[in-house]
Amino acid sequence: MNLLYEVPGLNGWSIMLFVTFALIAFNEFGRTTKWGGIFLFLIIPVILTIFVWPKTAAPGNEYGTGTWFNWVKTYSALAGCIGFMAIRYIPSLAKRKWILFFPAAILAINILEASLRDFQVFGYGLSAGGYVDNLWAMSGPWNIMNGIAGLLNILTIVGWAGIVISKDKSKDMIWPDMIWAWIIAYDLWNFAYTYNCIADHSFYCGVALLLSCTIPAFFIKKGAWLQHRASTLALWIMFVMTIPQFADKIAPVPTTHNPKAFFIVSLVALLANLALFAYQVFRIIKNKKNPLKDEIYTETKTYRGVLAENL
């Protein structure tokens, strides 16, 4: 851990775990109740947009929440949550295959935004590290490596036409072809992105936030990773936009600012996404699949298990 971060004390670990499980709990509230989702992802954001964020996320503020990227990320995450609720709760939508492209598109756009940010940070030329928009970053080859990993992650988004709505009360948006290998590759890429571009905030927006959607995807509601990801991301960004001093002053856990750490996390992310890309190309060629419309993991145990649990 001390390669990546200044080792947090007991308070730091406790706060990180609290953030993780609080996000999981709010995600479950929004997932299992229709009105919970409307309250969290529509009513509260409207109130915050009008009365809070113009002050706490004003351009040029000392915590970096006033950048175009932060605002775009906030509303793109919320758009995903609202769009997914529409697909879940309006029966006629899920029956239209072209509508099911929306989850894949919003996911790809979010990954692309972050990949472009990695390339942008490289362009700043901060080889010794420095502050950009009041956030510390260090430019280097790791930005290019991880930007490429993100683009590969987009190319490996497949099987969106097979999205279904679960038959239980929560009516979750289930994506059976989004198997664990893609989720892990995404997590490694996204952690490297947060480490590269939001370094001293990445203990929370990287580690805690990724755990908060990966744990439910593996242990609470399998097949609904994208739904978990959109909800926890929106919840976290809304919190950061409202209390921007959290990661800098209230509970800081800075990175070591070690170039080796940046290189290692980005190399791992790149290798994982290269391996996933190569594996999917192999499966597509072997099984004569069209990645733009076919599901490519239909014969796997993971795919069949997810469908069995939700249909």
C-alpha beads as a LAMMPS data file, in Angstrom:
LAMMPS data file: protein, C-alpha beads

311 atoms
310 bonds

1 atom types
1 bond types

-500.0 500.0 xlo xhi
-500.0 500.0 ylo yhi
-500.0 500.0 zlo zhi

Masses

1 110.0

Atoms # bond

1 1 1 0.000 0.000 0.000
2 1 1 2.840 2.446 0.749
3 1 1 3.923 2.236 -2.904
4 1 1 0.580 3.783 -3.902
5 1 1 -0.506 5.855 -0.891
6 1 1 0.797 7.421 2.262
7 1 1 -0.422 4.615 4.509
8 1 1 -3.753 5.689 6.044
9 1 1 -4.285 5.217 9.755
10 1 1 -7.222 3.415 11.316
11 1 1 -9.405 6.474 10.775
12 1 1 -8.560 6.520 7.072
13 1 1 -9.452 2.863 6.578
14 1 1 -12.624 3.283 8.623
15 1 1 -13.759 6.255 6.561
16 1 1 -12.992 4.463 3.294
17 1 1 -15.014 1.431 4.376
18 1 1 -17.858 3.670 5.557
19 1 1 -17.923 5.422 2.177
20 1 1 -17.939 2.067 0.374
21 1 1 -20.806 0.565 2.340
22 1 1 -22.778 3.813 2.441
23 1 1 -22.687 3.889 -1.355
24 1 1 -23.779 0.240 -1.474
25 1 1 -26.654 0.982 0.920
26 1 1 -27.912 4.017 -1.017
27 1 1 -27.547 2.077 -4.254
28 1 1 -29.747 -0.657 -2.805
29 1 1 -32.312 1.933 -1.720
30 1 1 -32.452 3.356 -5.229
31 1 1 -32.361 -0.074 -6.865
32 1 1 -35.082 -1.821 -4.901
33 1 1 -37.610 1.030 -4.750
34 1 1 -38.806 3.058 -7.712
35 1 1 -39.438 6.158 -5.634
36 1 1 -36.051 5.773 -3.967
37 1 1 -34.422 6.040 -7.392
38 1 1 -36.514 9.043 -8.387
39 1 1 -35.679 10.776 -5.115
40 1 1 -31.935 10.103 -5.285
41 1 1 -31.301 10.714 -8.980
42 1 1 -33.902 13.293 -9.988
43 1 1 -35.302 15.282 -7.061
44 1 1 -32.087 15.702 -5.055
45 1 1 -29.939 16.673 -8.095
46 1 1 -32.454 19.338 -9.127
47 1 1 -32.350 20.851 -5.624
48 1 1 -28.551 20.721 -5.482
49 1 1 -28.198 22.187 -8.992
50 1 1 -30.277 25.215 -8.039
51 1 1 -29.249 25.888 -4.459
52 1 1 -25.878 24.237 -3.699
53 1 1 -23.579 23.416 -6.592
54 1 1 -23.336 26.964 -7.998
55 1 1 -21.437 27.752 -4.772
56 1 1 -19.634 24.504 -3.917
57 1 1 -18.672 23.713 -7.522
58 1 1 -18.075 27.213 -8.841
59 1 1 -15.425 27.559 -11.579
60 1 1 -11.925 27.981 -10.182
61 1 1 -12.725 26.836 -6.648
62 1 1 -9.826 25.502 -4.566
63 1 1 -11.003 21.878 -4.653
64 1 1 -11.218 21.418 -8.411
65 1 1 -14.940 20.639 -8.577
66 1 1 -15.688 23.586 -10.871
67 1 1 -14.104 22.098 -14.004
68 1 1 -16.057 21.238 -17.138
69 1 1 -15.103 17.606 -16.618
70 1 1 -16.674 17.425 -13.163
71 1 1 -19.925 18.989 -14.320
72 1 1 -20.133 16.807 -17.451
73 1 1 -19.345 13.687 -15.409
74 1 1 -22.052 14.553 -12.900
75 1 1 -24.835 14.943 -15.408
76 1 1 -23.735 12.078 -17.644
77 1 1 -23.847 9.756 -14.611
78 1 1 -27.285 11.087 -13.661
79 1 1 -28.470 10.732 -17.261
80 1 1 -27.414 7.116 -17.119
81 1 1 -29.333 6.509 -13.882
82 1 1 -32.510 8.152 -15.188
83 1 1 -32.256 6.434 -18.559
84 1 1 -31.758 3.060 -16.928
85 1 1 -34.798 3.626 -14.699
86 1 1 -36.858 4.438 -17.790
87 1 1 -35.764 1.175 -19.435
88 1 1 -36.512 -0.741 -16.226
89 1 1 -39.919 0.717 -15.436
90 1 1 -41.433 1.443 -18.853
91 1 1 -42.138 -2.029 -20.305
92 1 1 -42.400 -0.927 -23.916
93 1 1 -38.866 0.538 -23.923
94 1 1 -36.994 -2.659 -23.103
95 1 1 -38.806 -4.395 -25.959
96 1 1 -37.281 -2.000 -28.495
97 1 1 -33.805 -3.280 -29.293
98 1 1 -32.479 0.082 -30.420
99 1 1 -33.230 1.522 -26.966
100 1 1 -30.900 -1.066 -25.468
101 1 1 -28.007 0.646 -27.262
102 1 1 -28.383 3.533 -24.790
103 1 1 -26.688 1.727 -21.840
104 1 1 -23.739 0.778 -24.043
105 1 1 -23.525 4.312 -25.439
106 1 1 -23.611 6.070 -22.055
107 1 1 -20.973 3.645 -20.752
108 1 1 -18.726 4.211 -23.762
109 1 1 -19.104 7.990 -23.476
110 1 1 -18.108 7.927 -19.808
111 1 1 -15.029 5.814 -20.552
112 1 1 -14.119 8.064 -23.481
113 1 1 -14.384 11.190 -21.300
114 1 1 -11.904 9.717 -18.828
115 1 1 -9.550 8.443 -21.545
116 1 1 -9.432 11.898 -23.108
117 1 1 -8.625 13.325 -19.685
118 1 1 -5.644 10.955 -19.410
119 1 1 -4.363 12.156 -22.795
120 1 1 -4.979 15.751 -21.721
121 1 1 -2.960 15.327 -18.522
122 1 1 -0.098 13.911 -20.592
123 1 1 -0.248 17.027 -22.751
124 1 1 0.278 19.280 -19.715
125 1 1 3.902 18.114 -19.544
126 1 1 3.968 17.950 -15.743
127 1 1 6.816 15.432 -15.578
128 1 1 7.672 16.475 -12.009
129 1 1 4.023 16.776 -10.983
130 1 1 1.925 19.865 -10.430
131 1 1 -1.556 21.242 -9.971
132 1 1 -4.118 21.497 -12.741
133 1 1 -7.498 22.958 -11.829
134 1 1 -6.383 22.641 -8.185
135 1 1 -5.901 18.874 -8.531
136 1 1 -2.426 17.316 -8.330
137 1 1 -1.307 15.273 -11.353
138 1 1 1.903 13.977 -12.892
139 1 1 2.296 13.635 -16.649
140 1 1 4.063 10.647 -18.141
141 1 1 3.820 7.633 -20.436
142 1 1 1.323 6.122 -18.018
143 1 1 -1.287 8.583 -19.279
144 1 1 -0.895 7.305 -22.837
145 1 1 -0.869 3.676 -21.675
146 1 1 -4.053 4.078 -19.682
147 1 1 -5.755 6.191 -22.330
148 1 1 -5.205 3.301 -24.746
149 1 1 -6.483 0.845 -22.104
150 1 1 -9.691 2.887 -21.898
151 1 1 -10.168 2.810 -25.669
152 1 1 -9.678 -0.961 -25.634
153 1 1 -12.232 -1.186 -22.849
154 1 1 -14.745 0.604 -25.083
155 1 1 -14.049 -1.802 -27.951
156 1 1 -14.773 -4.767 -25.678
157 1 1 -18.291 -3.581 -24.782
158 1 1 -20.427 -6.315 -26.336
159 1 1 -23.789 -8.022 -26.013
160 1 1 -25.928 -4.946 -25.348
161 1 1 -28.744 -6.375 -27.475
162 1 1 -29.117 -9.132 -24.880
163 1 1 -29.983 -6.785 -22.016
164 1 1 -33.132 -7.919 -20.195
165 1 1 -35.213 -6.719 -17.263
166 1 1 -35.291 -9.043 -14.251
167 1 1 -38.634 -10.600 -13.339
168 1 1 -38.365 -9.827 -9.626
169 1 1 -39.763 -6.791 -7.812
170 1 1 -36.680 -4.608 -8.328
171 1 1 -36.854 -4.913 -12.150
172 1 1 -33.104 -4.618 -12.605
173 1 1 -31.411 -4.002 -15.931
174 1 1 -29.474 -7.233 -16.499
175 1 1 -26.592 -7.440 -18.984
176 1 1 -25.620 -11.156 -19.097
177 1 1 -22.785 -10.713 -21.616
178 1 1 -20.970 -8.263 -19.331
179 1 1 -19.063 -10.998 -17.528
180 1 1 -16.563 -10.748 -14.689
181 1 1 -13.534 -10.497 -17.011
182 1 1 -14.808 -7.233 -18.497
183 1 1 -15.696 -5.841 -15.064
184 1 1 -12.197 -6.537 -13.693
185 1 1 -10.542 -5.013 -16.777
186 1 1 -12.749 -1.939 -16.374
187 1 1 -11.936 -1.652 -12.660
188 1 1 -8.189 -1.809 -13.310
189 1 1 -8.455 0.816 -16.048
190 1 1 -10.685 3.117 -14.004
191 1 1 -8.505 2.874 -10.920
192 1 1 -5.474 3.799 -13.043
193 1 1 -7.433 6.746 -14.489
194 1 1 -8.297 8.084 -11.030
195 1 1 -4.711 7.512 -9.871
196 1 1 -3.321 9.349 -12.909
197 1 1 -5.760 12.245 -13.107
198 1 1 -7.248 12.699 -9.615
199 1 1 -4.318 11.231 -7.735
200 1 1 -4.861 12.449 -4.185
201 1 1 -8.590 11.710 -4.353
202 1 1 -8.200 8.192 -5.778
203 1 1 -8.335 6.371 -2.439
204 1 1 -12.030 7.222 -2.417
205 1 1 -13.056 7.807 -6.061
206 1 1 -10.892 4.871 -7.129
207 1 1 -10.733 2.209 -4.434
208 1 1 -13.946 2.857 -2.463
209 1 1 -16.109 3.781 -5.431
210 1 1 -15.089 0.782 -7.510
211 1 1 -15.634 -1.582 -4.590
212 1 1 -19.103 -0.105 -4.068
213 1 1 -20.294 -1.286 -7.499
214 1 1 -18.168 -4.423 -7.891
215 1 1 -19.265 -5.977 -4.577
216 1 1 -22.989 -5.764 -5.482
217 1 1 -22.266 -7.081 -8.984
218 1 1 -20.603 -10.179 -7.597
219 1 1 -22.540 -10.786 -4.382
220 1 1 -25.881 -8.916 -4.320
221 1 1 -27.368 -8.611 -7.814
222 1 1 -25.352 -10.355 -10.503
223 1 1 -25.667 -9.089 -14.046
224 1 1 -26.547 -5.549 -12.991
225 1 1 -22.997 -4.133 -12.814
226 1 1 -23.701 -1.172 -15.098
227 1 1 -26.748 -0.215 -13.059
228 1 1 -24.668 -0.438 -9.839
229 1 1 -21.859 1.566 -11.427
230 1 1 -24.060 4.388 -12.678
231 1 1 -25.839 4.743 -9.331
232 1 1 -22.752 4.669 -7.105
233 1 1 -20.858 6.996 -9.455
234 1 1 -23.730 9.496 -9.466
235 1 1 -24.048 9.310 -5.673
236 1 1 -20.317 9.855 -5.178
237 1 1 -20.056 12.772 -7.595
238 1 1 -23.103 14.440 -6.036
239 1 1 -21.440 14.091 -2.629
240 1 1 -18.130 15.505 -3.896
241 1 1 -19.854 18.406 -5.647
242 1 1 -21.670 19.183 -2.389
243 1 1 -18.767 18.670 0.050
244 1 1 -15.702 19.244 -2.157
245 1 1 -13.285 19.532 0.770
246 1 1 -13.844 15.916 1.827
247 1 1 -10.808 14.294 0.152
248 1 1 -8.484 17.276 0.678
249 1 1 -9.173 18.401 4.224
250 1 1 -11.708 16.237 6.033
251 1 1 -10.217 12.785 5.303
252 1 1 -7.157 13.108 3.029
253 1 1 -5.204 10.048 1.905
254 1 1 -2.559 11.356 -0.541
255 1 1 -0.685 9.250 -3.052
256 1 1 3.080 8.817 -2.780
257 1 1 3.597 10.810 -6.007
258 1 1 5.969 8.030 -7.062
259 1 1 6.394 7.698 -10.864
260 1 1 6.854 3.929 -10.450
261 1 1 3.380 3.665 -8.932
262 1 1 1.809 5.568 -11.843
263 1 1 3.622 3.356 -14.330
264 1 1 2.700 0.084 -12.605
265 1 1 -1.038 0.727 -12.226
266 1 1 -1.323 1.891 -15.850
267 1 1 0.722 -1.040 -17.149
268 1 1 -1.496 -3.512 -15.285
269 1 1 -4.604 -1.811 -16.697
270 1 1 -3.213 -1.857 -20.235
271 1 1 -2.168 -5.515 -20.067
272 1 1 -5.552 -6.546 -18.640
273 1 1 -7.455 -4.770 -21.387
274 1 1 -5.129 -6.069 -24.101
275 1 1 -5.707 -9.598 -22.807
276 1 1 -9.486 -9.088 -22.733
277 1 1 -9.465 -7.606 -26.233
278 1 1 -7.406 -10.515 -27.602
279 1 1 -9.657 -13.072 -25.891
280 1 1 -12.824 -11.485 -27.278
281 1 1 -11.374 -11.319 -30.796
282 1 1 -10.514 -15.014 -30.484
283 1 1 -14.063 -15.894 -29.398
284 1 1 -15.630 -13.735 -32.094
285 1 1 -13.584 -15.369 -34.842
286 1 1 -13.927 -18.891 -33.459
287 1 1 -17.705 -18.700 -33.001
288 1 1 -18.321 -16.471 -36.049
289 1 1 -20.026 -13.751 -34.012
290 1 1 -20.863 -10.190 -34.965
291 1 1 -19.720 -8.068 -31.976
292 1 1 -22.060 -5.246 -32.988
293 1 1 -25.203 -7.305 -32.498
294 1 1 -24.378 -10.758 -31.099
295 1 1 -23.755 -11.898 -27.551
296 1 1 -20.424 -13.700 -27.403
297 1 1 -20.527 -15.467 -24.024
298 1 1 -23.870 -17.270 -24.325
299 1 1 -22.435 -20.745 -23.745
300 1 1 -20.510 -19.825 -20.571
301 1 1 -21.556 -20.841 -17.079
302 1 1 -21.504 -17.206 -15.926
303 1 1 -23.896 -16.083 -18.670
304 1 1 -26.321 -18.943 -18.079
305 1 1 -26.234 -18.433 -14.322
306 1 1 -27.120 -14.742 -14.588
307 1 1 -30.079 -15.470 -16.854
308 1 1 -31.304 -18.282 -14.602
309 1 1 -31.318 -15.965 -11.585
310 1 1 -33.266 -13.200 -13.289
311 1 1 -35.757 -14.771 -15.694

Bonds

1 1 1 2
2 1 2 3
3 1 3 4
4 1 4 5
5 1 5 6
6 1 6 7
7 1 7 8
8 1 8 9
9 1 9 10
10 1 10 11
11 1 11 12
12 1 12 13
13 1 13 14
14 1 14 15
15 1 15 16
16 1 16 17
17 1 17 18
18 1 18 19
19 1 19 20
20 1 20 21
21 1 21 22
22 1 22 23
23 1 23 24
24 1 24 25
25 1 25 26
26 1 26 27
27 1 27 28
28 1 28 29
29 1 29 30
30 1 30 31
31 1 31 32
32 1 32 33
33 1 33 34
34 1 34 35
35 1 35 36
36 1 36 37
37 1 37 38
38 1 38 39
39 1 39 40
40 1 40 41
41 1 41 42
42 1 42 43
43 1 43 44
44 1 44 45
45 1 45 46
46 1 46 47
47 1 47 48
48 1 48 49
49 1 49 50
50 1 50 51
51 1 51 52
52 1 52 53
53 1 53 54
54 1 54 55
55 1 55 56
56 1 56 57
57 1 57 58
58 1 58 59
59 1 59 60
60 1 60 61
61 1 61 62
62 1 62 63
63 1 63 64
64 1 64 65
65 1 65 66
66 1 66 67
67 1 67 68
68 1 68 69
69 1 69 70
70 1 70 71
71 1 71 72
72 1 72 73
73 1 73 74
74 1 74 75
75 1 75 76
76 1 76 77
77 1 77 78
78 1 78 79
79 1 79 80
80 1 80 81
81 1 81 82
82 1 82 83
83 1 83 84
84 1 84 85
85 1 85 86
86 1 86 87
87 1 87 88
88 1 88 89
89 1 89 90
90 1 90 91
91 1 91 92
92 1 92 93
93 1 93 94
94 1 94 95
95 1 95 96
96 1 96 97
97 1 97 98
98 1 98 99
99 1 99 100
100 1 100 101
101 1 101 102
102 1 102 103
103 1 103 104
104 1 104 105
105 1 105 106
106 1 106 107
107 1 107 108
108 1 108 109
109 1 109 110
110 1 110 111
111 1 111 112
112 1 112 113
113 1 113 114
114 1 114 115
115 1 115 116
116 1 116 117
117 1 117 118
118 1 118 119
119 1 119 120
120 1 120 121
121 1 121 122
122 1 122 123
123 1 123 124
124 1 124 125
125 1 125 126
126 1 126 127
127 1 127 128
128 1 128 129
129 1 129 130
130 1 130 131
131 1 131 132
132 1 132 133
133 1 133 134
134 1 134 135
135 1 135 136
136 1 136 137
137 1 137 138
138 1 138 139
139 1 139 140
140 1 140 141
141 1 141 142
142 1 142 143
143 1 143 144
144 1 144 145
145 1 145 146
146 1 146 147
147 1 147 148
148 1 148 149
149 1 149 150
150 1 150 151
151 1 151 152
152 1 152 153
153 1 153 154
154 1 154 155
155 1 155 156
156 1 156 157
157 1 157 158
158 1 158 159
159 1 159 160
160 1 160 161
161 1 161 162
162 1 162 163
163 1 163 164
164 1 164 165
165 1 165 166
166 1 166 167
167 1 167 168
168 1 168 169
169 1 169 170
170 1 170 171
171 1 171 172
172 1 172 173
173 1 173 174
174 1 174 175
175 1 175 176
176 1 176 177
177 1 177 178
178 1 178 179
179 1 179 180
180 1 180 181
181 1 181 182
182 1 182 183
183 1 183 184
184 1 184 185
185 1 185 186
186 1 186 187
187 1 187 188
188 1 188 189
189 1 189 190
190 1 190 191
191 1 191 192
192 1 192 193
193 1 193 194
194 1 194 195
195 1 195 196
196 1 196 197
197 1 197 198
198 1 198 199
199 1 199 200
200 1 200 201
201 1 201 202
202 1 202 203
203 1 203 204
204 1 204 205
205 1 205 206
206 1 206 207
207 1 207 208
208 1 208 209
209 1 209 210
210 1 210 211
211 1 211 212
212 1 212 213
213 1 213 214
214 1 214 215
215 1 215 216
216 1 216 217
217 1 217 218
218 1 218 219
219 1 219 220
220 1 220 221
221 1 221 222
222 1 222 223
223 1 223 224
224 1 224 225
225 1 225 226
226 1 226 227
227 1 227 228
228 1 228 229
229 1 229 230
230 1 230 231
231 1 231 232
232 1 232 233
233 1 233 234
234 1 234 235
235 1 235 236
236 1 236 237
237 1 237 238
238 1 238 239
239 1 239 240
240 1 240 241
241 1 241 242
242 1 242 243
243 1 243 244
244 1 244 245
245 1 245 246
246 1 246 247
247 1 247 248
248 1 248 249
249 1 249 250
250 1 250 251
251 1 251 252
252 1 252 253
253 1 253 254
254 1 254 255
255 1 255 256
256 1 256 257
257 1 257 258
258 1 258 259
259 1 259 260
260 1 260 261
261 1 261 262
262 1 262 263
263 1 263 264
264 1 264 265
265 1 265 266
266 1 266 267
267 1 267 268
268 1 268 269
269 1 269 270
270 1 270 271
271 1 271 272
272 1 272 273
273 1 273 274
274 1 274 275
275 1 275 276
276 1 276 277
277 1 277 278
278 1 278 279
279 1 279 280
280 1 280 281
281 1 281 282
282 1 282 283
283 1 283 284
284 1 284 285
285 1 285 286
286 1 286 287
287 1 287 288
288 1 288 289
289 1 289 290
290 1 290 291
291 1 291 292
292 1 292 293
293 1 293 294
294 1 294 295
295 1 295 296
296 1 296 297
297 1 297 298
298 1 298 299
299 1 299 300
300 1 300 301
301 1 301 302
302 1 302 303
303 1 303 304
304 1 304 305
305 1 305 306
306 1 306 307
307 1 307 308
308 1 308 309
309 1 309 310
310 1 310 311
